[in-house]
Amino acid sequence: MTIKTLDLKGLKCPLPVLKTRKAMKELASGSQIWVETTDPLAAIDMPNFCQESGHHLLETAENDSGLRFLIEKA
């Protein structure tokens, strides 16, 4: 399975969540996507988005350029 990557570096709240929501609509259920962002508020926003939308936050990782979230569409 290929995991798509959504590069949202440089965008500030609420754009990372809004663009992630839009990208998730195009995915089939069970598909996974990496979301990369430099917005520090994404550490709060992405888990909340996943919980509210029913998606599964599989992994959160911090790297040199910011945060990465692996999300599986419900």
Helices and strands as residue ranges (DSSP letters): E 4-7, H 15-25, E 32-37, H 42-53, E 56-63, E 66-72
